[in-house]
Amino acid sequence: MKKNKAKDTKQSAKPFLKWAGGKRQLLDVFQDIYPKALKEGKVKNYYEPFLGGGAVFFDIAQRFPIKKAYLYDINPELVLTYKVIQKNVEKLIGFLERYDEEYKKLEERDRKDYYYDLRSSFNHQRFNIDYKNFSEEWISRAAQIIFLNKTCYNGLFRFNLKGGFNSPMGRYKNPTIVDQPNLLKVAKLLQKAVIRNVDFRMIEKDIDKDSGFVYFDPPYRPISRTSSFTAYSKFSFNDEEQQELAKLFRKLDKKGHLLMLSNSDPKNKNPVDDFFDKLYADYTISRVDAKRSINSKAANRKAIKEIIVTNY
Ligand SMILES: C[S@@+](CC[C@H](N)C(=O)[O-])C[C@H]1O[C@@H](n2cnc3c(N)ncnc32)[C@H](O)[C@@H]1O
């Protein structure tokens, strides 16, 4: 690991991956929606079953005195990367520095070969990785994940049905492949986290133990059957999953946990679609402006609404 080259080391920890559905642009709005007990420092345990890029976890862990965070996601590559940062961020940074150096000195055509060769070996390796038990191999894999995420097309970190990463190369002249100060801050925050690679249906027991605040940010409900966003294509999330999640929401509500859930408002496309209004009719529903950044057509980046459900 080289000496800290950062200009601004005061900035707070932020997501280290570009991730579809990232909540960074909603954090200001969320301050007014978080429960009072959290803001008063009375919440000790934080749970996030659909972690993704982790924007909300980083925000909460740096603003409020939570003691422990339970973070979950079904994507094994994502969870592997978080765990590597938690366990051995220095070695990870060393790998990233090597990729950064090798990649940046290449001409455009050679960069293309570098990207696709790395993508191909990354995809082959997945059959030999033990995703359950931490090993040294995880560290280089996490570095590859970060490298591919930072250099792929439009930050669209996409996996096909078989779990292979298939995004084409992006057009960045000088991508930030290694952000050492941020990775170090992220690693520090992750020391208070339990990170698990599980489906949301498996987390009830964990949450049963201690009461706390749970923030749910499930995959968006596709606007039509054909428009299903492919970023999590291996893990389909359709209306049935949304309904099961609502069941879990009701159960946890009965047990006294503080709950907040967000989703893209289906009324953005179909003003009479009241799917979530019906599903969460017993709770407080509000709508806030959201800007989506993962969209290749700039004209489509218009403000749309996000629906927020809370039980407080
Ligand atoms: C909308 S994203 C979360 C974005 C996150 N809040 C952020 O700011 O980056 C949804 C996440 O849910 C995960 N996911 C999809 N299906 C899941 C399931 N059945 N159980 C747990 N996680 C799931 C996806 O891998 C994805 O990371």
The ligand as an ORCA input file, in Angstrom:
! r2SCAN-3c Opt
* xyz 0 1
  C     -31.970     -1.346     -5.015
  S     -30.547     -2.312     -4.644
  C     -30.039     -1.623     -3.122
  C     -29.313     -0.340     -3.340
  C     -28.664      0.242     -2.088
  N     -29.648      0.754     -1.155
  C     -27.673      1.344     -2.471
  O     -27.801      2.495     -2.003
  O     -26.762      1.040     -3.257
  C     -31.190     -3.868     -4.250
  C     -30.175     -4.933     -3.772
  O     -30.924     -6.092     -3.390
  C     -30.180     -7.254     -3.697
  N     -31.143     -8.373     -3.800
  C     -31.902     -8.755     -4.860
  N     -32.715     -9.783     -4.532
  C     -32.464    -10.050     -3.223
  C     -32.977    -11.015     -2.291
  N     -33.924    -11.888     -2.652
  N     -32.520    -11.002     -1.021
  C     -31.546    -10.118     -0.636
  N     -30.994     -9.195     -1.476
  C     -31.453     -9.158     -2.748
  C     -29.466     -6.915     -4.990
  O     -28.295     -7.706     -5.131
  C     -29.174     -5.408     -4.810
  O     -27.877     -5.207     -4.330
*
